[in-house]
């Protein structure tokens, strides 16, 4: 069964809070969490027909401007996961 947009949104919010709190003991751990967050952003964008980067997210996170564009696009589509602290 595929995840609903509500489930993806909740997971995005949870991951965003973890990134803000930076609870990972290493830079690599934080980067891995950021890549997971980016992949969820792209999955949510696909679910809501929001434009996303053409290239898949690999081991490196999206660029900050790409992430910001995705977050704004999702908010415009009704899924606002942004906070002022990231």
C-alpha positions in Angstrom: 0.0 0.0 0.0 1.4 3.4 -1.0 1.8 6.1 1.6 -0.8 8.9 1.6 0.2 12.5 1.2 -0.8 13.0 4.9 1.7 10.3 5.9 4.4 11.8 3.7 3.7 15.2 5.1 3.9 14.0 8.7 7.2 12.2 7.9 8.5 15.4 6.3 7.6 17.5 9.4 9.3 14.9 11.7 12.5 14.8 9.6 12.5 18.6 9.4 12.4 18.9 13.2 15.2 16.4 13.5 17.3 18.4 11.0 16.7 21.6 13.0 17.6 19.9 16.2 20.7 18.3 14.6 20.7 15.3 16.8 23.0 13.2 14.7 26.5 12.7 16.2 28.3 13.2 12.8 28.1 15.4 9.8 27.6 12.3 7.7 24.6 11.4 9.8 23.1 14.8 9.3 23.8 14.7 5.5 22.1 11.3 5.3 19.0 12.7 7.1 19.0 15.6 4.7 19.1 13.3 1.7 16.2 11.3 3.2 14.3 14.5 3.7 15.0 15.6 0.1 13.7 12.2 -1.2 10.5 12.7 0.7 10.1 16.2 -0.7 10.4 14.8 -4.2 8.0 12.0 -3.5 5.5 14.5 -2.1 6.0 16.7 -5.2 5.2 13.8 -7.4 2.0 13.0 -5.5 0.8 16.6 -5.8 2.1 17.3 -9.4 4.6 19.8 -8.2 7.6 20.4 -10.4 10.8 18.9 -9.0 14.5 18.6 -10.1 15.0 16.4 -13.1 17.9 14.5 -11.6 17.2 12.0 -8.8 18.6 12.6 -5.4 21.8 10.5 -5.0 24.2 10.4 -2.1 24.4 14.2 -2.0 21.5 16.5 -0.8 19.7 18.9 -3.0 21.0 22.4 -3.3 19.4 24.8 -0.8 17.6 26.7 -3.5 16.2 23.5 -5.0 14.9 22.4 -1.5 13.4 25.9 -1.0 11.6 25.8 -4.3 10.2 22.4 -3.6 9.0 23.4 -0.1 7.3 26.5 -1.6 5.7 24.5 -4.4 4.3 22.0 -1.9 3.0 24.8 0.3 1.2 26.3 -2.7 -0.3 22.9 -3.4 -1.6 22.6 0.1 1.2 20.8 2.0 3.0 23.3 4.1 5.8 21.6 6.0 8.1 24.6 6.4 9.0 26.2 9.6 11.0 29.3 10.3 13.9 27.4 11.9 15.4 25.6 8.8 
